[in-house]
Amino acid sequence: MDIKLDPSRDDLPLMANTSHILVKHYVLDLDVDFESQIIEGTIVLFFESGNKFKKQSSSTEETYPSESNKACKFRTPEPCHIPVTNTRTVSSKMGYNDFVICGKGEKDTSGKDGNHDNQEQASGISSSKYCCDAGNHGSEDFLLVLDCCDLSVLKVEEVDVAAVPGIEKFTRSPKLRNQIVCELVALPADRWREQLDYYARCSQAPGCGELLFDIDTWSLQIRKTGVQTATDFPHAIRIQYTTKPQGRSVTWTSDQSGRPCVYTMGSPINNRALFPCQEPPVAMSTWQATVRAAASFVVLMSGENSAKPTQLREGCSSWHYYVTMPMPASTFTIAVGSWTETKPEICSSDDLATEKSFSPFEADFRYVGVCGHMEYPCRFQNASATTQEIIPHRVFAPVCLKGACQETLLPLIPPCLSAAHSVLGTHPFSRLDVLIVPANFPSLGMASPHLVFLSQSTLTGMSQFCGTRLCHEIAHAWFGLAIGARDWTEEWLSEGFATHLEDVFWAKAQQLAPHEAREQRELRACLRWRRLQDEVRNSPEDMQVLRPNKEKTGHVSDSGSSVIKHGLNPDKVFMQVHYLKGYFLLRFLARRLGDDTYFSFLRKFVHKFHGQLILSQDFLQMLLESIPEERRLELSVENIFQDWLESSGIPQPLQRERLAGAECGLVRQVSAEVAKWVRVNRRPRKRKRKETEEVLEKLLPDQLVLLLEHLLEQRTLNPRTLQRLERTYHLSEQDAEVTRNTLRIYTVRHRWCELVVKHKYTEAYRHVERFLQEDQAMGIYLYGELMVSEDARQQRLARRCFELSKEQMDRSSAEVVAEMLY
C-alpha cells in the first residue's frame, strides 16, 4: 500500500518488519557523482531472523502496515544465472575535472515510482496470495519490508555466500547459505576483524537468483517465491540502486569556498533516501562502507577508523570506513567535499600521549564490569580506554574557514573532551572528527558516532558560544548515541540530557571556580526559562508534550512497524521544547539529589545502559531507586510522567521553582543595566546640563543576550537609544576587531537583528541582511519578524535575501520561508 502523507502535518511511518527479521550488518559500495548529483552502487544486507529484542506490546493502533490483506505488484525478473564476480567496479566514465567523480555522469531517468523501468527484464504481477505484512501466514510468501524513500532500485538478488573461498573455516554447514550467515553474525567480539573481512568477501560473492521487489513512497518490499518464513528467507541480499538528486536524506550544495559538496543533514526521514534500511531504532546493526570520489575530495563518515584514501585509476580515490558497535541506521553519516584538515601549530608529546588511540584490535581487554548490551568490542571493558581523557580528534572545514577553526575551535576540543570524561567517564567512541558544514545546514550542530557537524555560526565570536555548542554535541556521544531512545518521540532523552550537560562540561572546561560556575549556570537557566515560556506561548499544545504516546510509548505493531508522532511536521524542526523541558526536568532532579549524588548516579546509569535503547521509565526508575525513601518527597515515576512528560505547557514544579527562586548576581546585574537603558530611552533629545551620564557596565556574552531580550520587551526604543546601544556594545560592523568578539556572537547577532526589525532601525538593516545570509540555521525566525511587521521596506529586504540564498537553503527551511513570503 502506497501511503500518501502530507509532510507538513503527518507522522513519520517506520515500515520495516523488524519483529520478523533484523539486519545485523550492512556493506555499502558506492560512487559519488557530483555531475549528476546522485550516489549509486550496491548495499548488501546480512540478516538474523526473529527479533530477540523484548517487545513491549503486540500491537498498537497507530501503525502503517505495508500491505496487509492487499495485493502487491512486484517486478518479476527473468531467471539470471550469470554470476556477478565483482560488484566493486569503477565506472569507465571519469573526467579530469576536480568536480567530476567516478560514476555514470548521467541524470537520473527513473520513473516516478522510484524504479528504473525495464520491460525486457521485468513485468508486473498481481496476486492476492502475496501479502506484504507477512511473517508466516500459511501459503503466503514471506515479505521483507525495508524503509526506503526517493531511491531508484535497479535489482535485488540473493548472495551466494557459500561460494566465498575459505568460508568453510568457521562454519559447520558450508553449503547452507543461511546457516553461514547465522554463524557469521554470531562471531564473538574478539573476532571482529575476521568478521568484517568475511562480510566484505561475502558482499562480493556472485548472485544466485534475483528476488521480486516493489517500491512505494515509504518502503521497499522484497520476496522470494515459495519462501514462506523469515527463517527461510535469504539471509544475505544485494540491492543495486541510485539515489535521486531531490532525495531528502542528503543535501547537494556548495561550501563556503564555492566548491561542491554533499552531506547527510539530519533529515526527518533519516537515511532512507540514502540506502534501503531498517529505520526503527531496535534494528541495531554494524556496517562497513567503501565510497569512491574524485581524488580532490575528502570523504568523512561516522566510522570508527580514521580512513585514508586509496588512489584508483583516472583521478579517483576510494575511502573505507567501518563500525563494530551496533547502532540504529539513522546514525550513519557521510560528508563528501573539498574539506581541508586544520591541525594545531604545535603538538606536544604530552598531547600525543594523552590522545593515543585504542582500537578494538590493539586493545588489551581487561573486563572492568559486566555490560548489559549485545556483544561488541566495548570501550567500557577496555581498562586503557576507560582512562583516556582526550580521544584522537581532527577538524575539517572549507579552506576559507581554516584560520577560524584553528583560532576558535581546535583549542577547545581537548578541554571539552577532558571535561566530559571527568563527568561521565569512558568515552563511548574511540575518535572524533569535527566538520564545519555549509551555510545551509539547518541547525547549529549534529552529533553522529565519531563525527560532529557544526554550523559556521559557532565560529563567529568568542569561545563561549563555540565551546557550549561543542560540549552539547560531545554530550550526545553518551546520550543520543551510546544510549538511545527506544521510541523516537522521547527526544528529551537525547536533547534534554545534552542541554543539561553542556553547562556542566563547559564550566569544567573553563576551570571555573564553583561560585562562578553556579552563577553562569543560573544565568543560562534564566535565558532558557524565557525561551521555554515563549515556546509554550507560540506552539501547538500537542507538540509541547515530551511523551506523546503515553502508555503506548515503545509499542510497535506485530510486524515491528510504528510511527513517529509529528515526525514530518516542519515546525517541529524549529521547536526547542524537548531541549528545554528536558533540561529543566534534569535540573530539577539534580537539585533535589544534590550535584554530587546526581552525577555519581549518572555515571552508574551510563555504565549500565551504554550500547542499549531506553525509555523514560528506565532512567527514572533507576534514579528513584538510588534515592533513600525519606528523601524522595513524593517523587514517583507516575508523578514525573504527569507533571513533566505527558502534559503541555509549563510543568507545575518548574513554575513553583521559578517563582520562589532568587535571581543570581549576573541576572541582577543585567536588570540594573536594563533600568539604565530605559532611563536613557526616556530622556529628551536636549538634556539639562546637570544631568549625569549613565555609567554602563561591561557584560558577559550571555548577559548581553539577556539585556537585548529585555529591551525587546520595550514598546519603543528611539533611534538615539539604538545608536548608543550599538556603540556601547560594539554592535557596529565598522570595528572589525571588536565585531569579531561581540556582534558575531551568534545569539547576540540574532537578538540585535530582532531589535533592528522591531524598531525599524534602518541604519542597521545591513546587519539583518548579513544574518540572513550567514546564519541560515536560525534566519527563518527573522524572516517571520520581517513579514509580520507589514513594513514594505522590511518585506522587500526579506524577499531579496531569500532570492539570493534559496537555492542553497535546506529544502524544509526554504519551503517554510517561501510560505511566509509569498
N, C-alpha and C positions, 0 to 999 in steps of 0.2 A: 504494500500500500504506500503510495507516494503521499507523504504527509505535507500539506501546504500550511506553512505557518507565517504569520505576519511578524517579521523580525523586529518591529517596533513595539510589540506588546507581549509576545508569546514566551512560553517556557522553552528551554532547550532540551530536545529529546536525546537521550543516550540509548542507542538502539541495540548495541551488541548483546548477544545472548550469553553473557558471562557465567550464568548458572549452569550451562551445559558444557562449555569448553572454554579454556583460558589460553591466551597467548603467553608463552613463557619467555620468548626471545624473538627479536626482530633483527634481520640482516638487511640493511639498505645498501643499494648500489646505484648511485645517482650521478647525473650530469646536470650542471647548472648552465643554462643558456640565456645570457642577457639579451641577445638579439631578439629572441622570440619571447622572452620573459616566461620561460617555463623551466621546471625541474622534471627530468624524466629518467626512467630507469626501472629497476625491479625492487621488490621487497619480498623477502622470504619469511614466513611466519612459522614458528615451531610451537605446537600446541600440547596442552595437557588436558585430557577430558575430565569433566567433573570439576566442581568448584569446591575446594577444600575450605574456603572462607565460610565461616558460620553465617548463615542467612538469618536475619532478624525477623523476616516476615515472608510468607509465601506469595503474597500479592499486595498490590496497592492499587487504589482507584485511579491514580493519575499516572498512567504509563502509555507508551505508544507501541503496541505490538507491531511487528513488521508487516505481517500479512496473515494474521490468524484467520483461518477458515475462508481465505480468499485465494484465488488462483494467481500465480506469478508467471510472468513471461520471462523466459530465460534464453540467453544466447547459446545455441547448441552448436558446438564446433564439430567439424569433421574429425574422425579419428586421426590422431597425429602420432606417428611412430618415429619421427626424426628426432634424435636426441639433441638437446641443447648442450653443447660441450663446454661453453664458457659464456656466461651471461655478462661478464665484466669486460665488455668491449668498449673501445673508444671510437666514436664516430669519425669517419674519414674526413668529414667536412669541418676543418678547423682553419681559422684565419690567423694572421699575424697581428691584427689589431689587438691592443690590450683588452678591449671590451668584447671581443668575440670569443666565445667559450666553446669547448668541446660540446657538440650537440648537433641537432638537425638543422638549426638555423632557419626553421620554417614556422610560420604562425600556426597555432592550433586550429585544426579544421574539424574538430569533433562536433557531433550533433548536440542538440540542447539536452539530450538525455544523459550526457556525460560519457558516452561511449563512442569510440570510432566505429562507424557503421562499416561492416564488411560482409556484404550479402553473399559473396562467394564462399565464405567460411562459416557464416553463422545465419541461422534462421530462427525466428521466434516460435516458441511453442507455448501452449496454454493448457493446463490440465488441473482439475480440481484436486488431484491427489498430491500435488506438490505444495505443501503447506509451509509458509515462511516462518512460523513461530514454533518450529518443531524441535522437540527433544527426542522423543521416541513415541510416535503415535501410530502404532500398528504398521500398516503398509506404507505410510508416508516416508518420503526421503527426509533425512536429517538436513536441516538448513543452517549453515554458518552465516551469522549476521555480523557484519563489521560496520563501525561508524565511518562514514565516508561522505564527502561533500565537495563539489566543484572539482572533481577529478575525472579524467578520461581513462577508463580501464580498457586495456587492449587485449589482455589474455590472462587467464588463470589456469594453472596446471599443478598437478601433484609432482612433488620432487622425489626422485628415486634415490633416497639416501643410502639404500643398500649397495649402490654402485660406487660408493666412495672407497677408494683404496685404503686398507688398514682399519676400516670401521669394525671389523670382527675382533679387534684387540680388546675392546671394552664392552662388548655386548654378547649376551648368551644366545641371541637369536639374530644372526647376521642377515637372514633372508626376510625377516618380518619388519617392514619399514616402520610401522607404528611403534613396535617394541623398541626399535633402535632409538627413536626419538624420545620415548619414555625414559630410557636409560641415560640418554644424553642430558636431558634436562634435570635428571636426578643426581648427577655427579656431585660429589661433596665440594665444599667451598675451596678446599686447598688444592683442587684440580681445576681452578677457574681458567688458567691459561690454556690448558689442554682442551677444556670445554669450548672456549672461544675459537680455538683453532679448528675443531671439528664442526662447529657451527658454520664457519667460513667455508670449509670444504664441502659440507652438505649443501650450502646455498648455491654452489657452483655445479652440483650434480645434475645430470640430464633430467628432463621431464619424463614422466611416464604416464601421460594421459591428461588431456585438457578437461577442465571442470566447467560445468554450466554456471553461468552467473547472470545476474541482473543488477542494475543500479538505479536508485531513485534519488530524491532530493537529499535524503539523510543517511542512506545505508547502501552497502554492497552486500548482496545475498548470493551465496555460493552453495552448490550441492553437487554430489556425485551420484549418478543414477544407481539405484539399488542399495545404497548405503542408508540405513535407517537409524543409526545411533551415533552419538558423538564419539563413542569408543572406536567405532569402525571407520569414522571419517578420517581422511588423510591428515596425519599429524604434522606434515611439512608441505606447505603450498607456496608457490611462487606467483606473484602478481606483477604483471608488466603494466605500467601506467605512466601518465604525464599529468602534471598539474596544469591549471589554466591561468592565464595572465590575470584574470579577475578573481582568482581564488582568494578566500578570506583568511587563510592561515598565515600567509606570508605577504610582505609588502615589498614591491619593486620600486625603488626610488633612487635619488642621488644623495650622496653625503654632503657635508658642509664644504667640501673641496670641489664639488661638482662631478664627482666620479660615481658611476652606477654601483648600486649595492642591493642586496635582498636580505631580509631577516624576518624571523618569526616575531610578531609584535604583541603576543598575548591576546589573540582574538577570542571573542566569546565562544567561537566554535572550536577553539583549541587547534589541534593539529590534523583534524580530519580532512582538511583541504591540502595537506602536505603528503600524507600517506594513509592508506586504509588501516584502521587500527581498532582496538577495543578502548573506548574512551572512559568507561566507568572506572573510578579510582581503584576499585577492587582488583582490576586487571593489572596487577603489579608484574612488570616484566623487565628484562635486561635488553640491551641492544648493542649492535656494532654497525658502523656505517662507513662506507667509502664514498667520498664525494670528489668529483673531478671539476676543475675550473681552470680558466686561463692562468698561466703562470704568474700574472701580475696581481692575482687576487689572493687574499688570505681567508681561509675557511676556519671559523670558530664554531665549536659545538659544545654541548653540555656533557661531554665525555670526561672520564677521569684521567685520561692521558693528555699530556701536552704534545699534540701531534705536530710533526714536521712534514713538509711537503715532499713527495716523491716526484721527481721530474719524469714526465712522459714525453712522447714524441710530439712534435709540432707545437711547441709552446704551451703545453698543458701540464698541470700538476694534479696529483692525487693526494688526498688527505684522508687519514683513517683514525676514527675515534671509537671508543667502546665504554660501556659501563658494566660493572659487576653487581651493583646494588639494585635489586628490583624496585621499580618505581612506576607510577602511572604514566601512560603515553603522553599525557598533557605536559609533562616536564621536559620533553625532548625540545631542544632549541638549536637553531642554526643561524649564523650570520656570515654572509659572504660579501666581501668588499675589499677596497684598497686600503685596508687598515694598516696603520703603522704602529709598531710597538714602542711604548715610552719606557725608557729604562732610567734608573737613578744614575746621577752623575758619578757618585761614589758608592761603591758597595763594599762594606766592611766584611771582614772574615767572620765577625760575630753574627752579622745578619745571615750569612750563608749557613753558619752552623745552626742557627735558630730555625731556618727555613728548610732544612734538609727534608726532602720528600720521602715519605714512607709508602711505597707502592705495595699492594697486596702480595705481589710476588716476592719482594725482598723482605717483607716484614717477618719478624720473629714473633709468632703468635703465642703470647702468654695470656691465657684467659684470665681476665680480671673481673669476672662476673658473668652470670648467665644472661644471655639476651633472649627476648621473647619473640623475635621476628623469625621469618623463614631464613634458611641458611644462606649466607653470602659472606665474602671476606670483609668482616666488620672492623672498623677502626676502634670501636669501643672495646674490642677484645685484643687489641694490639697495645701492649704496655708502653711502647715507644711513642705511638701516635697519641696516646692519651695525655702525654706531657708536652706535646708540640703546640706552643702558644701561637706561633705565626706560621701558617701554611704557605707553600710557594704560591706566588701570585704574579700576574702580568697585567699591564694596562695597554689597551689598544684604542685607537681613535683615528679619525680622518687626519691627514697630515697637518691641516691648518690649526688643529686643536692640540697638537703635540706639546707645545710650550705650556699651555694652560693646564694640561694634565700633569706635566712634570712639576709645575709650581704648586698646584692646588690639590690634586687628587692623590698622586703617588705617595707623598709623605704621610698621608692619613691612613693608608691601608694597614701598615704594621701595628700602630697603636690601637686601631679599631678591632683588628683580629685578636690582638692580645687581650683587649678588654672583654671581648665576647667570651674568650676561653676562660678568663678569670671568673666570669659569672656562671656559665653553663657547663664548662668542662670541655671534653673532647670535641674537636671539630668533626662533624659528620662526614665531610668531604675532604679529599686529600690535597686539593689545589683550588685556585680561584683565578679566573680571568675576568677583567672588568672592561667593558666596551662602552665608549661614548657613541650612542646611536644617532641617526639622522634627526633633523629638527622636527620631522613629522611624527616622531614617537609619541603615542597618545597619553603617556603618563610620565612620572618623574623617575621611575625605576622599575625593574622587574628582575626577580631572582629565579634562577634555574640551578640545577646541580652543577657546580664548578664554573658557572658563568653568570655574571650580573650585567644587565644593561642599565646604563644611567643616561638620563637626559642631559643635553648640553647645558641646560639651565642650572645644573648643580655645580658647574664650573665657574659661574659668573658671580663672584662675590668672595667674601672671606671664607675661611674654613668651616665656619659654623653650619651653614646650610649643606655644604657638600658632606661634611662629617656626619651630621644627623641622618641624612638620606643614605649614606653608605652603611651606617650602623643598622638602619631599618632593613636594608637588603641582606646584610650579613645575618641578622636575626632569623631571616627566613630559612637559612640553612637548617636550623633546628625546627622551627615552627612554620609549616607550609610545605617543607620538602622531606626532611628526615622523619618528621611526624606530620602526617597529612590528615585532612578531614575525610572521613568515610562518606560523608554526604556534603557535596559542594555548596549546598545552601548555607552551611555553617562556616562562612568565610571568616567569621570573627576568630576562629581557632588559628587562623594564619595571620590576618591583618591586625587583630586586636593585640596579639602577643608581640608582633614585630613593632607596633607603635609604642607599646609599653616598654619594651626592652631597648628601643633606640635611645631613650633618655638615659637609661642606666649605663649602657655601653659608652655613650658619648661623654658622660661625666667621668667615667674611669679613664677613657682615652685622653681626656684633658688633664687628668690627675688633679681634679678639683678637690678642695677641702670639703668635708661633709656639709658644712653650712652653705658653701657656695653651690654645691650640687643640689641641695634641698631647695635653695632659692630658685635655681634655674628650672628645676622640675615643676615647682609651683607656678612659675611664670608660664611655662608651656601648658600646664593643666588649665590655666586661665584662658589661654588662647583657644585650646581645644573645646573648652566649655562653651565659649562664644560660637564656635563653628558648629557644634552639635545643636545648640539652640536654633541657629539659622537653618541648619539642615532639616530639623524637625518641622519648622515653620513652612518650609518650601518644598516638601516632598510628599508623595502619597503615603498614607499611613501604612498600607500593606507592604511597602518597601522599606519600612523602618524596623521590621521585625528580624531579629538575628537567627531565629529558629522557626522559619515559616511553616515547616511541615509538622511541627509539634511532635505528637506521639508517633507519627509516621516517619520521623527523621531516620534515615538509613534504610528504610524499607525499599524493596525492589519488587518487580513482577516475578512470576515463576521463571521466566527466561533470563532474568537479570537486568532487563531494560528499566529505565526510570526517566525522570525529567528533572531538570534544574529550574526551579521556580524563578521567573523573571530573567532567565539566562540570556535571552535575546533582546531584552529591553535596553536600548542605547542609553537611556537616562541613568541606568544602573552603573555604567562605567564611570560616571562623574560624581557618584554619591560616595560619601565617606562614613556613612552610619556604621558599617561593620568595623571600620578602624576605630571610630570614636567611642561608640558604646562598649565595644570590646575592651578598649583601653581603660575606660572608666570602671568597668567591672573588675579588671585585674588590679587596678589601683586600689579599689575598694577592698578587695580580698587581701592585698599585700599590707594595707594599713591595718586591717583587722588582725592579721597574724603578726605583724612586725616584719621589717625587711629581711632580717637575718633568717628568721624561720621560713618565710615565704621562699626566698631564693635557695635555701637549703633543700626545701621540698621540691622546687623546680628542677634542680639537678637530679634528684631521685626520679622524678617523673620522666625526664629526658632519658635517663639510663634505662628505665623500664619500657618505654614506648617507642624509642627510636626504631626506624625501619618498619613502623606499623601505621595503620589508619585508626583514627579515633573518632568518637562522638563527644559532644559536650559533657555527657554524664561520666565518661571515663576520667576526664580531668577533675570534675567537681567532686566525684565520689572519693577519689584518691586524696584530694586536698582535704576534704572534711574529715576523712578517717585519720589524717595526720594531726588534727586539732583536738586537744583534750575537750571532752564533752562540756565541761563547765565554761569553756571559752567560745563555744560556738554561738551562743546568744541567739538562738532561734534560726541560725543559718541552716538551710537544708537544700538539697538539690531541687526539690519542688519549689521552694520559695525563690531561689535564684532563677529558675526557669520562668516563673510567673512575673517576677519584678524586672528582670533584665533581658531575657532572651525571647520571650513569647509575647511581649507587649510592644505596641508602638509608643512613640513619644519618649519623654524623659523618664527614666526609672525613678520611682519614688525615693529609694535610698540615696540616689545621687542628688535629687532636689534638696533633701534634708541636709546633706553634707555641704552643698554649696551655700545654702542659706546660713548654716551655722559656722562655716569656716571663715577665719580672718584672712585678710589679704596679706600676701607676703611683702617683704620690703621692696622688691623690684617692681611689683604691681603698684604699691602705694606711690613709688617714685613716678611712675607713669601717670597716675591720677593727678598728682601735683602738676606735672607738665601740661596735661590736658587743660587744667584750670587756667594756667598761664596763657595758653593759646586761645582759649575762649575770651579772656580779657583783651588779648591783642586784637582779636577779630572785632570786638565791640568798640574799640577806640575810633574816634572820628579821624578823618584824613589829617586835619590840623590839630596837633596836640598842644596842650598847655606846656609852657617851658619847664615848670617844676616837676612834671610827670617823669618818674624814673623808668628806665628801660627794663623790661623783663629779663632776668638772668636765666637762661635756659641751660639745663644740664645735658651732659653727654649721655647718650643712651646705648644700650646693647642692641644688637640687631632684632632680637625678639621683642624687646621693649619698644623699638621703633615701629614694629608691625602693630603692636597693641595700641600705640599712640595714634597711628593712622586709622585704625579701626574705630577708635573713639571719635576721632574727628569726622569720620564718615557719618556718624550719627547726628552731627550738627546740621540744622536745616540749611544754613547758608554759610559759606566761607567766602569772603570778598577776595578779589584778585591780589590785593596787597598782602593779605594773610598767606595766600598760597605762594606768592612770590617769596615771602620771607621764610616760609616753611621749606621751600626749595633750596634757598641759600643756606639756611641753618643746618640742614641735614645733608647738604651737598647732593641734592637730587638732580641738579643740573648736569647735563652731559658735557658741559664745557670743561670741567675739571677732570681730565681723563684719569689721573691717578686716584683721586678720591672717588670718582664714579665707580671705579673697579671694586672699591670696597664698600660702597653703600647702595647706589641706585641699582647696581647689577646683582644685588642680593635678591633672589627670585621673589620671595614673598613681599619684600619691601616694594619692589617694582610693581607688583600686582596691586597692592593697596594704593600706592601713589597714583597709578593709572585710573583706579576707580574714583579717587578724589577728583582727578582732572576731568573725567567724564561727567561726574555728578554736578560739578560746579562750572562746567563749560569753560574751563581754563584753557583757552585756545593757544596760549603761549607754549604749552607743554603737550600739544597734540602729537608732536613728533615722538614723544616717549610712548604714547599709546600705539602708534604705528610700529615702532620698533618692537614693542612687546608682542604684538600680534604676529609679527614675522618670526621672532626668535624663540618665543615660548608657546609653541602651539599646544603643548600639553594642557595649559590652563587658559589659553586665549579664548576658548569657547564661552567662558563666563563673561568676558569683556565684550564679546560680540553682542551678547544678550543685553548688557548695560547700554551699549551704544544704540541699539534698536529701541529699547524701552523708552529712552529719553525723548523720542519723537522729534529730535532736533535734526533738521535736514542736513546740516554740515556733518554732524556725527554719523548719520546714516550713510552719507556718501563716503566718509572715511572707512566705515566698516566694509562697504561693498568693494571699495578699491583694494583694501588689504586682502579681502577674500579672493578677489580675482587674481591677485599676484601669487597667492600661496595655495589655492585649492588643489592644483594638480599634485602638489607634494604632500598634502594633508592626509592623515589617516582617514580612510573611507567613512567610517562611522561618524567621526567628528565633522567631516565635510558635509555629510548629509544633514546632521543636526543644525549646523550653521546655515546651510542653504535654506532650510525650512524657516529659520529665523529671518533671513534677509529678504527672501522672495515669497 
